[in-house]
Amino acid sequence: MILTEKFEKLKALFLEMEQALIAYSGGVDSTLVAKVAYDVLGDRALAVTAMSPSLLSEELEDASLQAAMIGIRHQIIQTHEMENPNYTSNPVNRCYFCKSELHDTLKPLAIKLGYPYVVDGVNADDLHDYRPGIQAAKERGARSPLAEVGITKAQVRQISKELGLPWWEKPAQPCLSSRFPYGEEITVAKLQRVGRAEIYLRKLGYQNLRVRSEGDTARIELPPEQIKDFVLKTDLQSIVSAFGEFGFIYVTLDLEGFRSGKLNQVLNREVASMK
């Protein structure tokens, strides 16, 4: 009953907006927002995806395919966060500068096209994590319908499943810049080698993963239950050779396994040490 009430509130929110431009990455959150917006508003909803070196080409293709399946109009724009040294220097608030660039691009577009609202896929759980990008979006007037009605990540997946969206279990896929430890400079070449490495592993059948990049070292993170299978059944030397072609010198496997937001544990330790 609670989930039904939240879903009805979500639809009512879009009905009140009358028109909306969706910051659409193709992830499960923003895709649900796009789906509901289209169902309520029809052609008065527009999904816009930002293309940049930090977005996997596979993700851009998925975003286009999913938008077509939903039926919503879809536009691709170019953002230029890589031209901002505040972003490429990779500070702890890197996402602030990424989202600033995104919404500084989307807001003028929305005004030009006559859309009074820019909305994103931030969910209720995101509000409890370290997400400096949320601040940047709010400063520029963006709204977060999922968070506004209290829909969590798990509820996003549940609603998506009930709506028959085939990507309801799609793993979270943050931008490739999240693969680098804070303070390490981000370059297009580094983003490309991480992207190629992750695509390579996905073609081997491993979907929920990260390739963390630290200098010339690639650290592969897989769900803990898949680590044994990976070691026993994968041609490790072929992976080392492939990663070498991508530009890495060393290839390691994280024995702790994949955990979303792992790089933020450094921040948590710093905070703890100051207490």
C-alpha atoms as one frame of an Amber mdcrd trajectory, in Angstrom:
protein
   0.000   0.000   0.000   2.837   2.390   0.898   4.533   1.767  -2.468   1.255
   2.318  -4.313   0.773   5.633  -2.526   4.280   6.766  -3.428   3.799   5.801
  -7.058   0.519   7.716  -7.239   2.220  10.744  -5.686   4.970  10.463  -8.306
   2.431  10.548 -11.132   0.565  13.427  -9.489   3.807  15.377  -9.219   4.354
  15.191 -12.974   0.735  16.070 -13.613   1.275  19.278 -11.633   4.459  20.075
 -13.565   2.668  19.860 -16.935   6.040  19.766 -18.758   9.406  18.338 -17.745
  12.911  17.840 -19.108  14.550  14.759 -17.593  18.288  14.534 -16.928  18.420
  11.004 -18.258  21.481   8.773 -17.892  19.838   5.477 -18.792  20.299   4.143
 -15.254  17.372   2.419 -13.551  16.466   5.564 -11.553  16.342   8.145 -14.323
  14.725   5.623 -16.654  11.855   5.130 -14.224  11.488   8.909 -14.002  11.428
   9.100 -17.807   8.879   6.289 -18.028   6.457   7.855 -15.532   6.945  11.336
 -16.998   6.115  10.036 -20.466   3.104   8.060 -19.254   1.704  11.187 -17.584
   2.850  13.927 -19.948   3.390  12.248 -23.300   5.224  14.544 -25.720   5.442
  17.197 -23.015   8.271  15.138 -21.495  11.776  15.113 -22.956  14.699  12.909
 -21.893  18.160  14.416 -22.378  21.399  12.453 -22.055  24.775  14.133 -21.632
  27.558  12.567 -23.683  31.107  12.905 -22.369  34.287  10.793 -22.016  33.134
   9.695 -18.547  30.114   7.849 -19.995  30.594   4.341 -21.360  29.555   4.051
 -25.004  27.488   1.013 -23.970  25.558   3.151 -21.496  24.757   5.737 -24.155
  23.474   2.985 -26.453  21.371   1.531 -23.628  19.918   4.957 -22.850  18.826
   5.395 -26.470  17.318   1.909 -26.692  15.445   2.277 -23.395  14.066   5.683
 -24.359  12.830   4.238 -27.645  11.155   1.365 -25.825   9.435   3.785 -23.440
   8.427   6.046 -26.304   9.765   9.259 -24.830  11.528  11.809 -27.032  15.267
  11.586 -26.472  17.983  14.137 -27.124  21.750  13.781 -26.693  23.884  16.772
 -25.769  27.590  17.294 -25.188  29.005  18.433 -21.854  32.527  19.727 -21.261
  33.460  18.962 -17.664  36.857  17.693 -18.876  37.760  21.298 -19.681  37.332
  22.295 -16.030  40.473  21.761 -13.882  38.269  21.737 -10.793  36.845  18.503
 -12.170  39.911  16.865 -13.719  42.009  17.394 -10.576  39.553  14.965  -8.978
  38.865  16.578  -5.596  36.508  14.934  -3.104  33.689  17.126  -4.429  34.406
  16.285  -8.068  30.758  15.378  -8.649  29.764  18.930  -7.753  31.601  20.257
 -10.798  30.257  17.468 -13.019  26.637  18.169 -12.097  27.255  21.921 -12.305
  28.334  21.496 -15.920  25.382  19.207 -16.619  22.722  21.498 -15.193  24.369
  24.655 -16.532  23.812  22.996 -19.921  20.339  21.583 -19.272  18.757  24.650
 -17.700  19.294  26.994 -20.703  18.106  24.179 -22.987  14.943  23.752 -20.922
  14.270  27.487 -21.003  14.853  27.614 -24.757  12.468  24.719 -25.373   9.853
  25.983 -22.947  10.212  23.417 -20.169   9.654  24.933 -16.703  11.276  22.005
 -14.868  14.491  20.007 -15.083  14.227  16.786 -13.080  16.738  14.051 -12.271
  16.794  10.473 -10.991  18.026  11.091  -7.445  16.214   8.691  -5.112  15.532
   8.872  -1.373  18.579   6.730  -0.492  20.907   9.086  -2.344  20.095  11.828
   0.155  21.839   9.830   2.884  25.086   9.290   0.939  27.912  11.697   0.147
  26.617  13.197  -3.100  27.991  16.712  -3.730  26.367  16.621  -7.156  22.951
  16.837  -5.518  23.855  20.250  -4.119  24.905  21.496  -7.562  21.617  20.343
  -9.072  19.555  21.975  -6.330  21.430  25.256  -6.699  20.329  25.311 -10.316
  16.702  24.619  -9.542  16.548  20.942 -10.530  13.966  18.721  -8.881  14.228
  15.083  -7.809  10.758  13.494  -8.048  11.794  10.108  -6.635  13.360  11.684
  -3.569  10.470  14.126  -3.162   7.963  11.308  -2.741  10.340   9.096  -0.730
  11.020   6.323  -3.252  14.161   4.335  -2.381  16.509   2.431  -4.697  14.897
  -0.905  -3.837  11.466   0.592  -4.531  12.686   1.948  -7.871  13.589  -1.594
  -8.873  10.314  -2.995  -7.548   8.204  -0.436  -9.413  10.252  -0.929 -12.574
   9.725  -4.684 -12.361   5.973  -4.272 -11.850   5.838  -1.955 -14.867   7.510
  -4.653 -16.951  10.718  -2.702 -17.598  13.307  -5.357 -18.578  16.213  -3.395
 -17.109  14.824  -3.326 -13.555  17.850  -5.312 -12.288  20.400  -3.272 -14.235
  23.505  -2.705 -12.076  24.276   0.848 -11.017  26.780   2.436 -13.394  28.213
   5.719 -12.079  30.446   7.768 -14.357  33.893   6.393 -15.123  35.552   9.168
 -13.120  34.398   7.368  -9.980  36.999   4.666 -10.687  39.902   6.875  -9.601
  41.070   7.689  -6.057  40.468  11.287  -5.066  43.412  13.483  -5.977  44.546
  11.484  -9.016  44.187  13.548 -12.162  41.533  12.387 -14.599  42.321  12.377
 -18.318  40.421  11.208 -21.378  43.037   8.479 -21.947  42.586   7.135 -18.418
  38.811   7.130 -18.771  39.056   5.278 -22.064  41.293   2.513 -20.722  39.003
   1.955 -17.721  35.988   1.887 -20.008  37.579  -0.597 -22.393  38.613  -2.814
 -19.461  35.089  -2.927 -18.040  33.542  -3.636 -21.432  36.043  -6.494 -21.885
  35.028  -8.093 -18.578  31.324  -7.655 -19.301  31.762  -9.561 -22.538  33.132
 -12.412 -20.414  29.828 -12.466 -18.546  30.604 -10.328 -15.491  28.091  -7.485
 -15.311  28.203  -6.036 -11.800  31.825  -4.948 -11.528  34.262  -2.088 -11.306
  37.786  -1.631 -12.640  39.430   0.790 -10.248  42.420   2.671 -11.621  45.323
   3.723  -9.403  48.264   4.971 -11.406  49.252   2.151 -13.752  47.380  -0.480
 -11.713  43.931  -1.850 -12.507  42.062  -3.331  -9.542  39.156  -5.555 -10.534
  36.186  -5.621  -8.163  33.586  -8.375  -8.501  30.775  -9.506  -6.188  32.414
 -11.692  -3.474  30.452 -14.781  -4.543  31.916 -14.521  -8.079  35.590 -14.214
  -7.121  36.295 -17.964  -6.860  34.581 -18.634 -10.189  36.560 -15.815 -11.802
  39.906 -17.178 -10.604  39.189 -20.807 -11.483  37.391 -20.427 -14.806  38.875
 -17.320 -16.401  42.060 -17.208 -18.441  43.855 -14.774 -16.164  46.827 -14.350
 -18.488  44.508 -13.302 -21.313  43.020 -10.653 -19.031  46.482  -9.403 -18.080
  47.443  -9.211 -21.758  44.232  -7.397 -22.699  44.586  -4.897 -19.865  48.183
  -4.340 -20.941  46.920  -3.393 -24.402  44.497  -0.964 -22.764  47.420   0.765
 -21.021  47.684  -0.849 -17.587  50.972  -2.277 -16.323  49.632  -4.146 -13.299
  46.334  -6.033 -12.873  45.019  -7.040  -9.454  41.861  -8.594  -8.005  40.227
  -7.011  -4.946  39.675  -9.871  -2.484  37.095  -7.915  -0.523  34.906  -7.779
  -3.595  32.754  -5.120  -5.179  31.068  -2.584  -2.943  29.435   0.555  -4.335
  31.030   3.769  -3.081  34.160   2.022  -1.841  36.386   4.995  -2.602  34.379
   7.050  -0.125  35.688   4.883   2.716  38.828   7.037   2.576  36.685  10.045
   3.435  35.011   8.164   6.260  38.399   7.293   7.759  39.516  10.909   7.549
  36.365  12.062   9.312  36.813   9.402  11.994  40.433  10.435  12.592  39.342
  14.028  13.227  36.973  13.044  16.048
